[in-house]
């Protein structure tokens, strides 16, 4: 399976260290994704003040529900 555009963006951000010091760590992002998948969230409200990095993690989970 090919990674989605969102997952590819996250991979690029992490590999090139484009994530600023004030953004959440990658581990926290993975937790947010796990949380959304576990709760089978269909929508998420992200109110952020940075570059949208945590929003990308939420987005990576929302599109993975089969139903």
Secondary structure, DSSP 4 states (H G I P E B T S, - for coil): -PPPHHHHHHHHHHHTT-S-TTSPPHHHHHHHHHHHHHTT-S------SSSSHHHHHHHHHHTT---
